Amino acid sequence: MLKQKILIVDDDVNIAELISLYLTKECFDTKIVHDGEAAIEEFNSYQPNLILLDLMLPGIDGYEVCREIRKTSKIPIIMLSAKGEVFDKVLGLELGADDYIIKPFDSKELVARVRAVLRRFNPNVEEKADDTPKGKFVQYPDLIINLSNYSVQYYGKNIEMPPKELELFYFLASNPNQVFTREQLLDHIWGYEYYGDTRTVDVHIKRLREKIKDHSNWSLATVWGIGYKFEVKNTKK
């Protein structure tokens, strides 16, 4: 079985080596670069399965690296930020980051987060429109959200979206017509580390609406002053 490849981008040599050591012990293949330009170059040549991306880099910073990679790829990106640095989680999410870790971090947490993001992301999964979906999924007219293989079919076409975006969409769609506050959605999808940052939910809803337009039978609805719901209309038993 081929090892999964992790590109480590950090200008602190000691931290980068330490991360590489943690991941190598867990049977990952790693490559280290120390600046943004090298990160973009190695992304194209190394073709990693995931990028661990420090924000404060010489030259091109982590935000810009993320922006450049997102122009051509949906590869998982976990942002790294030192405690005390100005780190806008929402900006990172808007640029397409899948997760973030604050330094200093526990080695087990780092490995667990890398595994979790990789497990949620499978760019090679393709389902044909006439295939019967399998596993954990919800299905509506012209829409299938499959949590088992992290795929979304909309009018028979596969729609790419980051793991958290898909999880939020699945959660709402699997609870039709139920209203959830932003705080409830944060708790269900992101957990305690995002508590209180309700803009995170708004960013993901905005991104979902850019990809999935309202249908005559269903829609992603805002309940003003409360939160969001997946509204189902014309339901026939």
Salt bridges, closest charged atoms under 4 A:
ASP10 OD2 - LYS103 NZ 2.81
GLU26 OE1 - ARG115 NH2 3.07
GLU42 OE1 - LYS31 NZ 3.58
ASP54 OD1 - LYS103 NZ 3.09
GLU64 OE1 - ARG67 NH1 2.47
GLU68 OE2 - LYS71 NZ 2.84
ASP98 OD2 - ARG70 NH2 3.21
ASP99 OD1 - ARG113 NH1 3.11
GLU109 OE2 - ARG113 NH2 2.91
ASP142 OD2 - HIS215 NE2 2.62
GLU165 OE1 - ARG207 NE 2.91
GLU165 OE2 - LYS211 NZ 2.66
GLU167 OE2 - ARG120 NE 3.26
GLU167 OE1 - LYS164 NZ 3.74
ASP197 OD2 - LYS89 NZ 3.68
ASP197 OD1 - ARG199 NE 3.69
ASP202 OD1 - ARG182 NE 2.74
